[in-house]
Amino acid sequence: MQNFREETRRRVEAMERGRELEREILRAGEHEQMRIGQDLHDGVCQTLAALDCAAQCLKMDLETEGSPQVKLAAEIQKQLSAATLEARNLARGIYPVSMEVDGLSVALRELVLTTNTLFHAKVGFESDDDIVVKDKEVAMHLYRIAQEALSNAMRHANANHVQVRLSREPEKLTISVEDDGCGSAIQSRPDGMGWRTMHYRAKLIGAELKMETRAGKGTAVRCALPMPAPLPVAAHPGEQREMSLSESAC
């Protein structure tokens, strides 16, 4: 019996060490994404912005001189502006800086705006007012789950509209990504890397992850996180903020 208990204890300790190692790998990945995102924002984005400004100045000079190259300069400046915006959106997608400052709700809102810009899509976002997740690691896992679900919906579901929701109940916080498409990569490959990563992140924070496919009505991915204590809210917790599909990324 003593040997059995000792063996059980060793196995439990090994499992705990394995889980901690997995968490460290995820933390290292997030840290590396943060570094790449910051380098992209502070390096490539700033260079593109400077070139955009220089191209605009060149265009103005050519206009003053009456040069026939004005149209070419204008087109170069236009393309540089588009590249600058795309690089900034990519940097935000790699690591949402707003998560550190404004929290999960604002980071998800920016994710939707970026997705609309990059994919020229119709993605909506709504959230219960001022949801706060104090644990930044938990908030980041929730953000990555929503990001993966949204990415799959945009790339594979062939949907006309996608809705991202962040909602709060007395003892539960839920993120859902619902589309009106015909399926997704997650749906066709539930054992694929995307779904496994989402499921693992949910398991790490004690959340429940579900995917529902409704005939003719698309796919819904929902992640529900138990919240035993009431979440801090502003003066009007019942109000909802909904983002219009026509909002721009700027």
C-alpha positions as CSV (number, residue, x, y, z in Angstrom):
1,M,0.0,0.0,0.0
2,Q,2.8,2.4,0.9
3,N,4.5,1.7,-2.5
4,F,1.2,2.3,-4.3
5,R,0.8,5.7,-2.5
6,E,4.4,6.6,-3.3
7,E,3.9,5.7,-7.0
8,T,0.6,7.7,-7.1
9,R,2.3,10.7,-5.5
10,R,5.2,10.5,-8.1
11,R,2.7,10.4,-10.9
12,V,0.7,13.3,-9.6
13,E,3.9,15.3,-9.3
14,A,5.0,14.4,-12.8
15,M,1.6,15.5,-14.1
16,E,1.8,18.8,-12.3
17,R,5.3,19.4,-13.6
18,G,4.1,18.6,-17.1
19,R,1.2,21.1,-16.8
20,E,3.5,23.8,-15.5
21,L,5.9,23.1,-18.4
22,E,3.1,23.4,-20.9
23,R,2.1,26.7,-19.2
24,E,5.6,28.0,-19.5
25,I,5.7,27.1,-23.2
26,L,2.5,29.1,-23.8
27,R,3.9,32.0,-21.7
28,A,7.1,31.9,-23.8
29,G,5.1,31.9,-27.0
30,E,3.0,34.9,-25.8
31,H,6.2,36.8,-24.8
32,E,7.7,36.1,-28.2
33,Q,4.6,37.3,-30.0
34,M,4.7,40.5,-27.8
35,R,8.3,41.1,-28.9
36,I,7.5,40.6,-32.6
37,G,4.4,42.8,-32.4
38,Q,6.3,45.6,-30.7
39,D,9.3,45.3,-33.1
40,L,6.9,45.4,-36.1
41,H,5.1,48.4,-34.7
42,D,8.2,50.3,-33.7
43,G,10.3,49.3,-36.7
44,V,8.5,48.4,-40.0
45,C,5.4,50.5,-39.2
46,Q,7.4,53.6,-38.4
47,T,9.5,53.2,-41.5
48,L,6.4,52.8,-43.7
49,A,4.9,55.9,-42.0
50,A,8.0,58.0,-42.8
51,L,8.0,56.8,-46.4
52,D,4.3,57.6,-46.7
53,C,5.0,61.2,-45.5
54,A,7.9,61.5,-47.9
55,A,5.8,60.3,-50.8
56,Q,3.1,62.8,-49.9
57,C,5.6,65.6,-49.9
58,L,7.0,64.5,-53.2
59,K,3.5,64.5,-54.7
60,M,2.9,68.0,-53.5
61,D,6.2,69.2,-55.0
62,L,5.4,67.5,-58.3
63,E,1.9,69.2,-58.3
64,T,3.6,72.6,-57.8
65,E,5.9,71.9,-60.7
66,G,3.1,70.7,-62.9
67,S,5.0,67.4,-63.5
68,P,3.2,64.6,-65.3
69,Q,4.6,62.2,-62.7
70,V,2.0,63.4,-60.1
71,K,-0.3,60.5,-60.7
72,L,2.5,58.0,-60.2
73,A,3.6,59.7,-56.9
74,A,-0.1,59.8,-55.8
75,E,-0.4,56.0,-56.4
76,I,2.9,55.3,-54.6
77,Q,1.7,57.3,-51.6
78,K,-1.7,55.5,-51.6
79,Q,0.0,52.1,-51.6
80,L,2.3,53.1,-48.8
81,S,-0.6,54.3,-46.7
82,A,-2.4,51.0,-47.3
83,A,0.8,49.1,-46.4
84,T,1.2,51.1,-43.2
85,L,-2.3,50.4,-42.1
86,E,-2.0,46.7,-42.8
87,A,1.3,46.5,-40.9
88,R,-0.2,48.2,-37.9
89,N,-3.2,45.9,-38.0
90,L,-1.0,42.9,-38.2
91,A,1.1,44.2,-35.2
92,R,-2.1,44.6,-33.2
93,G,-3.2,41.1,-34.2
94,I,0.1,39.5,-33.1
95,Y,0.0,41.2,-29.7
96,P,-3.0,43.3,-28.6
97,V,-1.4,46.2,-26.8
98,S,-4.8,47.4,-25.7
99,M,-5.1,44.2,-23.5
100,E,-2.5,45.7,-21.2
101,V,-4.2,49.1,-20.9
102,D,-8.0,48.8,-21.5
103,G,-8.8,45.1,-21.1
104,L,-10.4,42.2,-22.9
105,S,-13.4,44.0,-24.3
106,V,-11.4,46.7,-26.0
107,A,-8.9,44.2,-27.4
108,L,-11.7,42.1,-28.9
109,R,-13.3,45.3,-30.4
110,E,-10.0,46.1,-32.1
111,L,-9.6,42.5,-33.3
112,V,-13.0,42.8,-35.0
113,L,-12.1,46.2,-36.5
114,T,-8.8,44.8,-37.8
115,T,-10.6,41.7,-39.3
116,N,-13.1,43.9,-41.1
117,T,-10.2,45.9,-42.6
118,L,-8.0,43.0,-43.6
119,F,-10.8,40.8,-45.0
120,H,-13.3,43.5,-46.1
121,A,-15.7,41.5,-44.0
122,K,-18.9,42.0,-42.1
123,V,-18.0,41.2,-38.5
124,G,-20.0,42.6,-35.6
125,F,-19.1,42.9,-32.0
126,E,-21.2,43.4,-28.9
127,S,-20.3,43.3,-25.2
128,D,-21.9,43.8,-21.9
129,D,-20.7,47.1,-20.5
130,D,-17.2,47.2,-19.0
131,I,-16.4,43.6,-18.4
132,V,-13.2,43.3,-16.4
133,V,-10.9,40.2,-16.2
134,K,-8.3,41.1,-13.7
135,D,-6.0,38.1,-14.5
136,K,-4.1,39.2,-17.6
137,E,-3.1,35.6,-18.4
138,V,-6.7,34.4,-18.3
139,A,-7.8,37.4,-20.4
140,M,-5.1,36.6,-23.0
141,H,-6.2,33.0,-23.3
142,L,-9.8,34.1,-23.8
143,Y,-8.6,36.6,-26.5
144,R,-6.6,33.9,-28.3
145,I,-9.6,31.5,-28.3
146,A,-11.8,34.2,-29.9
147,Q,-9.0,35.1,-32.3
148,E,-8.6,31.5,-33.5
149,A,-12.4,31.0,-33.8
150,L,-12.8,34.3,-35.8
151,S,-9.9,33.5,-38.1
152,N,-11.4,30.1,-38.9
153,A,-14.8,31.6,-39.6
154,M,-13.3,34.2,-41.9
155,R,-11.1,31.8,-43.8
156,H,-13.2,28.7,-44.1
157,A,-16.9,29.2,-43.2
158,N,-17.8,31.2,-46.4
159,A,-20.0,33.3,-44.1
160,N,-21.8,36.6,-45.0
161,H,-21.8,37.7,-41.4
162,V,-19.9,36.9,-38.2
163,Q,-20.8,38.1,-34.7
164,V,-18.5,38.2,-31.8
165,R,-20.1,38.5,-28.3
166,L,-18.7,39.0,-24.9
167,S,-21.4,38.5,-22.3
168,R,-21.6,38.3,-18.5
169,E,-23.9,36.4,-16.2
170,P,-23.8,36.3,-12.4
171,E,-21.4,33.3,-12.3
172,K,-20.2,33.0,-15.9
173,L,-18.4,35.0,-18.6
174,T,-18.9,33.8,-22.2
175,I,-17.2,34.6,-25.5
176,S,-19.0,33.4,-28.6
177,V,-18.1,33.6,-32.3
178,E,-21.1,32.8,-34.5
179,D,-21.3,32.7,-38.3
180,D,-24.0,32.1,-40.9
181,G,-21.7,30.1,-43.1
182,C,-21.5,26.5,-44.2
183,G,-18.8,25.2,-41.9
184,S,-15.2,25.9,-40.8
185,A,-11.8,24.3,-40.6
186,I,-12.5,23.5,-36.9
187,Q,-15.8,21.8,-37.9
188,S,-14.2,19.6,-40.6
189,R,-11.1,18.9,-38.5
190,P,-12.1,18.8,-34.8
191,D,-8.8,17.1,-34.0
192,G,-6.8,19.8,-35.9
193,M,-4.2,22.0,-34.3
194,G,-6.5,25.1,-34.1
195,W,-9.2,23.3,-32.1
196,R,-6.7,21.5,-29.9
197,T,-5.0,24.7,-29.0
198,M,-8.3,26.4,-28.2
199,H,-9.4,23.5,-26.1
200,Y,-6.1,23.4,-24.3
201,R,-6.2,27.1,-23.5
202,A,-9.8,26.7,-22.2
203,K,-8.7,23.8,-20.0
204,L,-5.9,25.8,-18.6
205,I,-8.2,28.5,-17.2
206,G,-11.0,26.1,-16.2
207,A,-13.3,27.2,-19.0
208,E,-15.7,25.1,-21.1
209,L,-15.4,25.2,-24.9
210,K,-18.1,24.1,-27.2
211,M,-18.8,24.1,-30.9
212,E,-22.4,23.9,-32.3
213,T,-23.3,23.5,-35.9
214,R,-26.8,24.3,-36.9
215,A,-28.2,23.1,-40.2
216,G,-28.4,26.0,-42.6
217,K,-27.4,28.5,-39.9
218,G,-23.7,28.2,-39.6
219,T,-21.4,27.5,-36.7
220,A,-21.1,28.8,-33.2
221,V,-18.0,28.5,-31.0
222,R,-18.6,29.4,-27.3
223,C,-16.1,29.5,-24.4
224,A,-17.7,29.9,-21.0
225,L,-15.5,30.8,-18.0
226,P,-16.9,30.3,-14.4
227,M,-16.8,33.5,-12.4
228,P,-17.8,32.8,-8.8
229,A,-17.6,36.4,-7.7
230,P,-19.4,39.2,-9.5
231,L,-17.3,41.1,-12.0
232,P,-16.6,44.8,-11.4
233,V,-18.8,46.9,-13.6
234,A,-19.5,50.6,-14.3
235,A,-22.6,52.5,-13.3
236,H,-24.8,51.0,-16.0
237,P,-24.0,47.3,-16.1
238,G,-27.2,46.4,-18.0
239,E,-26.4,48.5,-21.0
240,Q,-24.9,46.9,-24.1
241,R,-22.5,48.4,-26.5
242,E,-22.8,47.3,-30.1
243,M,-20.4,48.1,-32.9
244,S,-21.8,49.1,-36.2
245,L,-20.5,47.1,-39.2
246,S,-19.7,50.4,-40.9
247,E,-17.2,51.5,-38.3
248,S,-13.7,52.0,-39.8
249,A,-10.4,50.7,-38.5
250,C,-9.1,54.2,-37.8
